[in-house]
Structures are given as C-alpha cells and as structure tokens.
Amino acid sequence: VQLVESGGGLVQPGGSLRLSCIASGFTFSFYVMSWYRQAPGKEREFVAHITGVGGQTNYADSVKGRFTISRDNTKNTVYLQMNSLKPEDTAVYYCVAPSRGSWGQGTQVTVSS
C-alpha cells in the first residue's frame, strides 16, 4: 500500500489550497479515505473522511464549511480542498486509509502572512 500526498505549501490567511493523495496497492474504491493533520507540538487530529461507495463525508468541527473532501475512484485519488485558511490550519497533513492502517508521508501546509 502506498499513499502519496501533494499540494501543500505556504499560503496567506484567507487563501486556498488543494491537497491530493494518490493511492496504490489496494482496491481504492472499496475503502474509506481520511485526512488527518498534526500541528507543531500537538497530537495528530482527524480532519475529514469519505466513504468508498456513495462518497459520504464527515468533517472535524474546526474545518466544517471551509474544507471539502472528495475522491475520484477512476484515478485512485482523494482530495482535500481547503478554503478560508487560518494560521491555526498550519500542520502536516496526512492521507490515511484507516482500514488498511496506512498513512502517507505527509505534506506541509503553512498559513502565514
């Protein structure tokens, strides 16, 4: 199983970024996919997840209304669209296949003026 994130970077408060995660080594469409994040000095926290079939979503309260998780099962890819970014969103963001116990290497998102 391999999960490879991309799309992180430096953005000003109020800006947007879209993270992508390409999965391989398992039947992607069957599995829930999640995004987690870890800010400096803090524990990893859940951000969002999306089911494999039907694409039902769930979000942490801290990102609800600003972030959108989606997936393209034809491309084995899950996305995290992040809008109205705040400095407190600064963290390493991880793509996760929870049922597989698999995590990506993470991508840094820094929100700063």
URSULNOR-V971210 format. One record per backbone hydrogen bond with DSSP energy under -0.5 kcal/mol. CO is the residue of the C=O (numbers start at 1). NH is the residue of the N-H. E is the energy in kcal/mol with one decimal. If there is no record, write none. Layout:
co=<CO,CO>
nh=<NH,NH>
e=<E,E>
//
This chain:
co=<2,3,3,4,6,9,11,12,14,15,17,19,20,21,21,22,24,26,27,28,33,34,35,35,36,37,38,39,45,47,48,49,50,52,56,58,60,60,63,63,66,68,70,72,72,76,77,78,79,80,80,81,81,82,85,86,87,91,91,92,93,94,95,96,96,97,97,97,98,102,107,108,109,110,110>
nh=<24,5,105,22,20,110,112,15,84,85,82,80,6,23,78,4,2,28,30,31,50,96,47,48,94,45,92,42,37,60,35,58,33,54,51,49,63,64,66,67,83,81,79,75,77,23,72,21,70,19,82,68,83,17,14,89,90,93,109,38,107,36,104,34,98,100,101,102,101,97,93,9,91,11,112>
e=<-2.0,-0.5,-0.6,-2.2,-2.6,-2.8,-2.1,-2.3,-0.6,-2.3,-3.3,-2.2,-2.0,-0.5,-2.1,-2.1,-2.6,-1.6,-1.9,-1.8,-2.4,-2.7,-2.5,-1.7,-3.0,-3.1,-2.4,-2.2,-2.3,-2.6,-2.8,-1.8,-2.3,-0.5,-2.4,-2.1,-1.6,-1.3,-2.4,-2.3,-2.0,-3.1,-3.1,-1.3,-1.8,-3.1,-2.8,-1.7,-1.6,-2.6,-0.6,-2.5,-0.6,-2.1,-3.3,-2.4,-1.8,-0.6,-2.7,-2.1,-1.9,-2.4,-2.4,-2.9,-0.7,-1.2,-1.0,-1.7,-0.8,-2.5,-3.0,-0.9,-2.0,-2.7,-0.7>
//
